[in-house]
Amino acid sequence: MTEADEHMDFDLEIEPEDEGEEALETDLGDPCLVVDDLHVVYRVIGGRARKEAEKKGSEVREIKVKEPFFKRLLQSGRQHVGAVSEVHAVRGVSFTVRHGESVGIVGVNGSGKSTMLRAIAGLMPPKHGSVHVSGEPSLLGVNAALMPQLSGERNIMIGGLALGLTPKEVDEKFDEVVEFAGIGDFVYLPMKTYSSGMGARLRFAISSAASPDILMIDEALATGDAAFKERSKSRIEEVRANAGTVFLVSHSISTIEAMCTRVLWMHQGQLVMDGPVHEVADAYKKFVRAQRPGGMTPARRRAIQRKRAAEAKAAEAEAKKAEAEQKKAAEARA
Ligand SMILES: Nc1ncnc2c1ncn2[C@@H]1O[C@H](COP(=O)(O)OP(=O)(O)OP(=O)(O)O)[C@@H](O)[C@H]1O
Protein backbone atom coordinates (compact mmCIF):
# COMPACT_ATOMS: atom_id res chain seq x y z
CA MET A 1 0.00 0.00 0.00
CA THR A 2 1.43 3.41 -0.93
CA GLU A 3 1.33 6.43 1.40
CA ALA A 4 -1.36 7.95 -0.82
CA ASP A 5 -3.44 4.77 -0.54
CA GLU A 6 -3.38 5.02 3.26
CA HIS A 7 -5.02 8.46 3.10
CA MET A 8 -7.67 7.48 0.60
CA ASP A 9 -11.35 7.83 1.26
CA PHE A 10 -13.24 4.68 0.49
CA ASP A 11 -16.84 5.75 0.17
CA LEU A 12 -18.09 2.42 -1.07
CA GLU A 13 -21.81 2.49 -0.45
CA ILE A 14 -24.42 -0.19 -0.93
CA GLU A 15 -28.04 0.92 -1.32
CA PRO A 16 -30.28 -1.96 -0.20
CA GLU A 17 -33.11 -1.00 -2.59
CA ASP A 18 -30.76 -1.22 -5.60
CA GLU A 19 -29.38 -4.63 -4.77
CA GLY A 20 -30.22 -7.29 -7.33
CA GLU A 21 -31.43 -4.67 -9.86
CA GLU A 22 -29.87 -4.66 -13.32
CA ALA A 23 -29.79 -2.24 -16.24
CA LEU A 24 -31.54 -3.44 -19.40
CA GLU A 25 -29.36 -4.65 -22.25
CA THR A 26 -30.04 -2.66 -25.44
CA ASP A 27 -28.60 -2.92 -28.94
CA LEU A 28 -25.59 -0.66 -29.19
CA GLY A 29 -25.17 1.83 -32.03
CA ASP A 30 -22.16 3.54 -33.54
CA PRO A 31 -19.48 5.19 -31.37
CA CYS A 32 -20.64 8.57 -30.03
CA LEU A 33 -17.65 9.41 -27.85
CA VAL A 34 -13.96 8.77 -28.33
CA VAL A 35 -11.57 9.75 -25.56
CA ASP A 36 -7.99 9.43 -26.75
CA ASP A 37 -5.00 9.61 -24.39
CA LEU A 38 -6.71 12.34 -22.33
CA HIS A 39 -4.59 14.30 -19.84
CA VAL A 40 -6.13 17.04 -17.68
CA VAL A 41 -4.05 19.26 -15.44
CA TYR A 42 -5.10 21.83 -12.80
CA ARG A 43 -2.81 24.64 -11.77
CA VAL A 44 -2.87 25.31 -8.05
CA ILE A 45 -1.23 28.07 -6.06
CA GLY A 46 0.02 27.59 -2.52
CA GLY A 47 0.89 24.62 -0.36
CA ARG A 48 -2.58 23.69 0.90
CA ALA A 49 -4.10 22.85 -2.48
CA ARG A 50 -0.94 20.95 -3.33
CA LYS A 51 -1.07 18.88 -0.13
CA GLU A 52 -4.77 18.15 -0.64
CA ALA A 53 -4.12 16.73 -4.13
CA GLU A 54 -1.07 14.77 -2.94
CA LYS A 55 -3.13 13.23 -0.16
CA LYS A 56 -5.60 12.00 -2.75
CA GLY A 57 -2.80 10.29 -4.65
CA SER A 58 -2.71 12.65 -7.65
CA GLU A 59 0.56 13.31 -9.39
CA VAL A 60 1.64 16.82 -8.37
CA ARG A 61 4.71 18.76 -9.44
CA GLU A 62 5.91 22.25 -8.71
CA ILE A 63 6.48 24.38 -11.79
CA LYS A 64 8.44 27.53 -12.48
CA VAL A 65 6.17 30.14 -13.99
CA LYS A 66 7.95 32.41 -16.43
CA GLU A 67 5.99 35.65 -16.48
CA PRO A 68 6.70 38.13 -19.26
CA PHE A 69 8.76 41.14 -18.14
CA PHE A 70 5.82 43.61 -18.26
CA LYS A 71 3.59 41.32 -16.22
CA ARG A 72 6.32 40.98 -13.57
CA LEU A 73 6.67 44.76 -13.54
CA LEU A 74 2.92 45.25 -13.04
CA GLN A 75 2.81 42.64 -10.28
CA SER A 76 5.79 43.97 -8.36
CA GLY A 77 4.86 44.79 -4.80
CA ARG A 78 1.93 42.34 -4.72
CA GLN A 79 1.74 39.76 -2.00
CA HIS A 80 3.51 36.51 -2.72
CA VAL A 81 0.86 33.76 -2.80
CA GLY A 82 3.03 30.66 -2.87
CA ALA A 83 4.48 28.20 -5.31
CA VAL A 84 2.55 27.15 -8.41
CA SER A 85 1.99 23.44 -8.81
CA GLU A 86 0.34 21.29 -11.40
CA VAL A 87 -2.10 18.55 -10.37
CA HIS A 88 -2.22 15.90 -13.04
CA ALA A 89 -5.85 14.84 -12.38
CA VAL A 90 -6.43 12.67 -15.48
CA ARG A 91 -3.47 10.78 -16.92
CA GLY A 92 -3.66 9.18 -20.33
CA VAL A 93 -7.24 7.86 -20.36
CA SER A 94 -8.60 6.31 -23.58
CA PHE A 95 -11.95 4.63 -24.28
CA THR A 96 -14.80 4.60 -26.79
CA VAL A 97 -18.51 4.67 -25.96
CA ARG A 98 -21.40 3.69 -28.26
CA HIS A 99 -24.91 5.05 -28.56
CA GLY A 100 -27.19 3.31 -26.05
CA GLU A 101 -24.50 2.49 -23.47
CA SER A 102 -24.92 3.29 -19.80
CA VAL A 103 -21.45 3.77 -18.34
CA GLY A 104 -20.69 3.94 -14.62
CA ILE A 105 -17.50 5.54 -13.35
CA VAL A 106 -16.10 4.35 -10.04
CA GLY A 107 -12.96 5.13 -8.07
CA VAL A 108 -11.96 6.39 -4.64
CA ASN A 109 -12.15 10.10 -3.80
CA GLY A 110 -9.85 12.22 -5.92
CA SER A 111 -9.31 9.56 -8.60
CA GLY A 112 -10.32 11.98 -11.38
CA LYS A 113 -13.93 10.95 -12.14
CA SER A 114 -15.51 14.43 -12.05
CA THR A 115 -12.56 16.00 -13.86
CA MET A 116 -12.96 13.50 -16.67
CA LEU A 117 -16.70 14.25 -16.96
CA ARG A 118 -15.93 17.97 -17.08
CA ALA A 119 -13.41 17.37 -19.86
CA ILE A 120 -15.95 15.32 -21.84
CA ALA A 121 -18.47 18.14 -21.44
CA GLY A 122 -15.90 20.58 -22.79
CA LEU A 123 -15.60 22.48 -19.48
CA MET A 124 -11.93 21.55 -18.93
CA PRO A 125 -9.46 21.78 -21.80
CA PRO A 126 -7.23 18.71 -22.21
CA LYS A 127 -3.54 19.31 -21.59
CA HIS A 128 -2.87 16.53 -24.04
CA GLY A 129 -4.99 14.08 -26.05
CA SER A 130 -8.51 14.64 -27.31
CA VAL A 131 -12.23 14.13 -26.77
CA HIS A 132 -14.47 13.62 -29.79
CA VAL A 133 -18.19 13.79 -29.08
CA SER A 134 -21.09 13.38 -31.46
CA GLY A 135 -24.07 15.02 -29.77
CA GLU A 136 -24.57 17.44 -26.96
CA PRO A 137 -23.59 16.47 -23.38
CA SER A 138 -26.11 17.73 -20.82
CA LEU A 139 -26.19 18.27 -17.02
CA LEU A 140 -22.86 20.05 -16.71
CA GLY A 141 -24.16 22.61 -19.19
CA VAL A 142 -27.27 23.02 -17.05
CA ASN A 143 -25.16 23.30 -13.89
CA ALA A 144 -23.21 26.14 -15.42
CA ALA A 145 -26.36 27.99 -16.48
CA LEU A 146 -28.38 27.90 -13.24
CA MET A 147 -28.47 30.86 -10.84
CA PRO A 148 -28.94 30.26 -7.11
CA GLN A 149 -30.50 33.65 -6.43
CA LEU A 150 -33.34 32.99 -8.90
CA SER A 151 -36.37 30.80 -8.26
CA GLY A 152 -36.54 27.19 -9.43
CA GLU A 153 -39.21 28.37 -11.88
CA ARG A 154 -36.84 30.87 -13.54
CA ASN A 155 -34.02 28.34 -13.48
CA ILE A 156 -36.13 25.74 -15.26
CA MET A 157 -36.60 28.27 -18.04
CA ILE A 158 -32.88 29.22 -18.13
CA GLY A 159 -31.72 25.59 -17.98
CA GLY A 160 -34.25 24.55 -20.65
CA LEU A 161 -33.10 27.34 -22.98
CA ALA A 162 -29.45 26.34 -22.33
CA LEU A 163 -30.35 22.83 -23.50
CA GLY A 164 -31.79 24.21 -26.73
CA LEU A 165 -35.53 24.03 -25.90
CA THR A 166 -37.81 26.88 -26.99
CA PRO A 167 -39.67 28.90 -24.29
CA LYS A 168 -42.91 27.16 -25.38
CA GLU A 169 -41.32 23.72 -25.00
CA VAL A 170 -40.02 24.65 -21.53
CA ASP A 171 -43.53 25.78 -20.54
CA GLU A 172 -44.95 22.48 -21.70
CA LYS A 173 -42.39 20.50 -19.72
CA PHE A 174 -42.58 22.65 -16.58
CA ASP A 175 -45.01 20.51 -14.54
CA GLU A 176 -43.21 17.32 -15.50
CA VAL A 177 -39.84 18.73 -14.34
CA VAL A 178 -41.26 19.89 -10.99
CA GLU A 179 -42.98 16.59 -10.41
CA PHE A 180 -39.88 14.63 -11.38
CA ALA A 181 -37.70 16.64 -9.00
CA GLY A 182 -40.31 16.28 -6.26
CA ILE A 183 -39.86 19.85 -5.01
CA GLY A 184 -43.51 21.00 -4.99
CA ASP A 185 -44.08 24.68 -4.17
CA PHE A 186 -40.36 25.16 -3.48
CA VAL A 187 -40.10 25.78 -7.21
CA TYR A 188 -41.26 29.38 -6.56
CA LEU A 189 -38.44 30.05 -4.08
CA PRO A 190 -34.82 30.98 -4.86
CA MET A 191 -32.67 27.90 -5.44
CA LYS A 192 -30.25 29.06 -2.75
CA THR A 193 -32.91 28.16 -0.16
CA TYR A 194 -32.99 24.52 -1.34
CA SER A 195 -31.28 21.68 0.46
CA SER A 196 -28.41 20.24 -1.59
CA GLY A 197 -30.56 17.20 -2.40
CA MET A 198 -33.41 19.34 -3.74
CA GLY A 199 -30.99 21.34 -5.89
CA ALA A 200 -29.37 18.19 -7.28
CA ARG A 201 -32.77 16.64 -8.06
CA LEU A 202 -33.95 19.77 -9.87
CA ARG A 203 -30.73 19.95 -11.91
CA PHE A 204 -31.12 16.31 -12.87
CA ALA A 205 -34.80 16.82 -13.78
CA ILE A 206 -33.98 19.82 -16.00
CA SER A 207 -30.97 18.21 -17.62
CA SER A 208 -32.84 15.07 -18.58
CA ALA A 209 -35.98 16.92 -19.79
CA ALA A 210 -34.68 17.50 -23.31
CA SER A 211 -33.81 13.84 -24.14
CA PRO A 212 -30.10 14.67 -24.32
CA ASP A 213 -27.65 12.74 -26.51
CA ILE A 214 -25.27 12.30 -23.60
CA LEU A 215 -26.66 12.49 -20.07
CA MET A 216 -24.07 12.94 -17.32
CA ILE A 217 -25.01 12.31 -13.72
CA ASP A 218 -22.54 13.06 -10.96
CA GLU A 219 -23.93 11.74 -7.66
CA ALA A 220 -27.36 13.37 -8.17
CA LEU A 221 -29.15 10.10 -7.67
CA ALA A 222 -27.65 9.58 -4.25
CA THR A 223 -29.73 12.48 -2.96
CA GLY A 224 -33.19 11.15 -3.70
CA ASP A 225 -35.56 8.73 -2.04
CA ALA A 226 -36.47 5.34 -3.51
CA ALA A 227 -39.29 6.82 -5.66
CA PHE A 228 -36.92 9.44 -7.14
CA LYS A 229 -34.39 6.73 -7.92
CA GLU A 230 -37.07 4.70 -9.67
CA ARG A 231 -38.06 7.75 -11.77
CA SER A 232 -34.37 8.40 -12.55
CA LYS A 233 -33.85 4.83 -13.62
CA SER A 234 -36.74 4.95 -16.08
CA ARG A 235 -35.48 8.33 -17.37
CA ILE A 236 -32.05 6.77 -17.96
CA GLU A 237 -33.64 3.84 -19.81
CA GLU A 238 -35.64 6.34 -21.91
CA VAL A 239 -32.45 8.23 -22.89
CA ARG A 240 -30.74 4.95 -23.82
CA ALA A 241 -33.77 3.72 -25.77
CA ASN A 242 -33.52 6.92 -27.86
CA ALA A 243 -29.92 5.94 -28.66
CA GLY A 244 -28.52 8.37 -26.09
CA THR A 245 -25.64 7.59 -23.77
CA VAL A 246 -25.56 7.86 -19.99
CA PHE A 247 -22.57 8.48 -17.70
CA LEU A 248 -23.10 7.94 -14.01
CA VAL A 249 -20.53 8.77 -11.32
CA SER A 250 -21.51 7.33 -7.98
CA HIS A 251 -19.95 6.01 -4.80
CA SER A 252 -22.89 3.66 -4.50
CA ILE A 253 -21.74 0.50 -6.20
CA SER A 254 -25.24 -1.01 -6.04
CA THR A 255 -26.66 2.03 -7.91
CA ILE A 256 -23.99 1.56 -10.58
CA GLU A 257 -24.83 -2.13 -10.81
CA ALA A 258 -28.55 -1.34 -11.07
CA MET A 259 -28.23 1.34 -13.74
CA CYS A 260 -25.13 0.62 -15.87
CA THR A 261 -24.06 -1.95 -18.40
CA ARG A 262 -20.39 -1.04 -18.38
CA VAL A 263 -18.04 0.40 -15.77
CA LEU A 264 -14.83 2.44 -15.95
CA TRP A 265 -12.68 2.23 -12.82
CA MET A 266 -10.33 5.15 -12.30
CA HIS A 267 -7.44 5.27 -9.85
CA GLN A 268 -5.04 8.18 -9.40
CA GLY A 269 -6.12 9.67 -12.72
CA GLN A 270 -5.71 6.49 -14.75
CA LEU A 271 -8.15 3.96 -16.12
CA VAL A 272 -7.37 0.71 -14.37
CA MET A 273 -10.29 -1.36 -15.65
CA ASP A 274 -13.01 -1.02 -18.28
CA GLY A 275 -15.52 -3.80 -18.80
CA PRO A 276 -18.96 -5.31 -18.14
CA VAL A 277 -20.64 -3.99 -15.00
CA HIS A 278 -20.38 -7.04 -12.73
CA GLU A 279 -16.79 -7.85 -13.66
CA VAL A 280 -15.52 -4.36 -12.82
CA ALA A 281 -17.83 -3.83 -9.83
CA ASP A 282 -16.65 -7.12 -8.26
CA ALA A 283 -12.98 -6.25 -8.82
CA TYR A 284 -13.51 -2.76 -7.38
CA LYS A 285 -15.33 -4.09 -4.30
CA LYS A 286 -12.47 -6.56 -3.72
CA PHE A 287 -9.94 -3.74 -4.03
CA VAL A 288 -11.77 -1.53 -1.55
CA ARG A 289 -12.15 -4.35 0.96
CA ALA A 290 -8.49 -5.28 0.61
CA GLN A 291 -7.52 -1.70 1.46
CA ARG A 292 -9.26 -1.93 4.82
CA PRO A 293 -8.73 -5.45 6.15
CA GLY A 294 -11.08 -6.16 9.04
CA GLY A 295 -13.17 -3.11 8.17
CA MET A 296 -12.55 0.53 9.02
CA THR A 297 -10.34 1.72 11.83
CA PRO A 298 -12.36 2.87 14.87
CA ALA A 299 -11.03 6.41 14.38
CA ARG A 300 -12.20 6.49 10.78
CA ARG A 301 -15.60 5.09 11.75
CA ARG A 302 -16.00 7.75 14.46
CA ALA A 303 -14.92 10.47 12.02
CA ILE A 304 -17.53 9.31 9.51
CA GLN A 305 -20.21 9.14 12.21
CA ARG A 306 -19.34 12.66 13.36
CA LYS A 307 -19.48 13.94 9.78
CA ARG A 308 -22.83 12.26 9.12
CA ALA A 309 -24.29 13.59 12.38
CA ALA A 310 -23.17 17.13 11.51
CA GLU A 311 -24.58 16.79 7.98
CA ALA A 312 -27.90 15.46 9.29
CA LYS A 313 -28.13 18.38 11.73
CA ALA A 314 -27.35 20.91 9.00
CA ALA A 315 -29.86 19.29 6.62
CA GLU A 316 -32.55 19.40 9.32
CA ALA A 317 -31.88 23.08 9.98
CA GLU A 318 -31.95 23.79 6.25
CA ALA A 319 -35.22 21.89 5.79
CA LYS A 320 -36.80 23.86 8.66
CA LYS A 321 -35.64 27.13 7.15
CA ALA A 322 -36.93 26.16 3.71
CA GLU A 323 -40.27 25.05 5.20
CA ALA A 324 -40.67 28.44 6.88
CA GLU A 325 -39.85 30.19 3.59
CA GLN A 326 -42.33 28.00 1.74
CA LYS A 327 -45.03 28.88 4.24
CA LYS A 328 -44.22 32.55 3.81
CA ALA A 329 -44.35 32.25 0.03
CA ALA A 330 -47.69 30.41 0.18
CA GLU A 331 -49.11 33.15 2.47
CA ALA A 332 -47.81 35.85 0.12
CA ARG A 333 -49.48 34.16 -2.84
CA ALA A 334 -52.81 33.68 -1.00
N1 LIG B 1 -10.52 22.91 -9.19
C1 LIG B 1 -9.46 22.16 -8.85
N2 LIG B 1 -8.25 22.74 -8.67
C2 LIG B 1 -7.19 22.00 -8.35
N3 LIG B 1 -7.19 20.66 -8.17
C3 LIG B 1 -8.37 20.04 -8.33
C4 LIG B 1 -9.57 20.74 -8.67
N4 LIG B 1 -10.59 19.86 -8.76
C5 LIG B 1 -10.05 18.65 -8.48
N5 LIG B 1 -8.73 18.75 -8.21
C6 LIG B 1 -7.79 17.66 -7.89
O1 LIG B 1 -7.81 16.75 -8.99
C7 LIG B 1 -7.80 15.41 -8.52
C8 LIG B 1 -9.04 14.68 -9.09
O2 LIG B 1 -10.20 15.26 -8.51
P1 LIG B 1 -11.70 14.86 -8.96
O3 LIG B 1 -12.64 15.75 -8.24
O4 LIG B 1 -11.77 14.80 -10.44
O5 LIG B 1 -11.81 13.36 -8.41
P2 LIG B 1 -13.13 12.50 -8.12
O6 LIG B 1 -12.74 11.09 -8.42
O7 LIG B 1 -14.29 13.05 -8.85
O8 LIG B 1 -13.28 12.70 -6.56
P3 LIG B 1 -14.61 12.58 -5.62
O9 LIG B 1 -15.04 11.16 -5.67
O10 LIG B 1 -14.09 12.97 -4.27
O11 LIG B 1 -15.63 13.55 -6.17
C9 LIG B 1 -7.74 15.48 -7.01
O12 LIG B 1 -6.39 15.38 -6.60
C10 LIG B 1 -8.25 16.87 -6.69
O13 LIG B 1 -7.65 17.36 -5.49
The ligand as an SDF file (V2000), in Angstrom:
LIG
                    3D

 31 33  0  0  0  0  0  0  0  0999 V2000
  -10.5230   22.9070   -9.1870 N   0  0  0  0  0  0  0  0  0  0  0  0
   -9.4570   22.1610   -8.8450 C   0  0  0  0  0  0  0  0  0  0  0  0
   -8.2520   22.7400   -8.6720 N   0  0  0  0  0  0  0  0  0  0  0  0
   -7.1900   21.9980   -8.3500 C   0  0  0  0  0  0  0  0  0  0  0  0
   -7.1920   20.6590   -8.1670 N   0  0  0  0  0  0  0  0  0  0  0  0
   -8.3730   20.0360   -8.3280 C   0  0  0  0  0  0  0  0  0  0  0  0
   -9.5690   20.7450   -8.6710 C   0  0  0  0  0  0  0  0  0  0  0  0
  -10.5920   19.8610   -8.7550 N   0  0  0  0  0  0  0  0  0  0  0  0
  -10.0520   18.6470   -8.4780 C   0  0  0  0  0  0  0  0  0  0  0  0
   -8.7260   18.7510   -8.2150 N   0  0  0  0  0  0  0  0  0  0  0  0
   -7.7900   17.6560   -7.8900 C   0  0  0  0  0  0  0  0  0  0  0  0
   -7.8110   16.7490   -8.9890 O   0  0  0  0  0  0  0  0  0  0  0  0
   -7.8020   15.4050   -8.5240 C   0  0  0  0  0  0  0  0  0  0  0  0
   -9.0350   14.6810   -9.0940 C   0  0  0  0  0  0  0  0  0  0  0  0
  -10.2030   15.2560   -8.5100 O   0  0  0  0  0  0  0  0  0  0  0  0
  -11.6980   14.8620   -8.9640 P   0  0  0  0  0  0  0  0  0  0  0  0
  -12.6400   15.7500   -8.2400 O   0  0  0  0  0  0  0  0  0  0  0  0
  -11.7700   14.8030  -10.4430 O   0  0  0  0  0  0  0  0  0  0  0  0
  -11.8070   13.3630   -8.4130 O   0  0  0  0  0  0  0  0  0  0  0  0
  -13.1280   12.5000   -8.1220 P   0  0  0  0  0  0  0  0  0  0  0  0
  -12.7440   11.0870   -8.4190 O   0  0  0  0  0  0  0  0  0  0  0  0
  -14.2910   13.0530   -8.8480 O   0  0  0  0  0  0  0  0  0  0  0  0
  -13.2830   12.7000   -6.5580 O   0  0  0  0  0  0  0  0  0  0  0  0
  -14.6120   12.5830   -5.6150 P   0  0  0  0  0  0  0  0  0  0  0  0
  -15.0360   11.1570   -5.6660 O   0  0  0  0  0  0  0  0  0  0  0  0
  -14.0930   12.9700   -4.2680 O   0  0  0  0  0  0  0  0  0  0  0  0
  -15.6330   13.5510   -6.1730 O   0  0  0  0  0  0  0  0  0  0  0  0
   -7.7360   15.4800   -7.0050 C   0  0  0  0  0  0  0  0  0  0  0  0
   -6.3940   15.3780   -6.5970 O   0  0  0  0  0  0  0  0  0  0  0  0
   -8.2520   16.8700   -6.6850 C   0  0  0  0  0  0  0  0  0  0  0  0
   -7.6540   17.3610   -5.4890 O   0  0  0  0  0  0  0  0  0  0  0  0
  1  2  1  0
  2  3  1  0
  2  7  2  0
  3  4  2  0
  4  5  1  0
  5  6  2  0
  6  7  1  0
  6 10  1  0
  7  8  1  0
  8  9  2  0
  9 10  1  0
 10 11  1  0
 11 12  1  0
 11 30  1  0
 12 13  1  0
 13 14  1  0
 13 28  1  0
 14 15  1  0
 15 16  1  0
 16 17  2  0
 16 18  1  0
 16 19  1  0
 19 20  1  0
 20 21  2  0
 20 22  1  0
 20 23  1  0
 23 24  1  0
 24 25  2  0
 24 26  1  0
 24 27  1  0
 28 29  1  0
 28 30  1  0
 30 31  1  0
M  END
$$$$
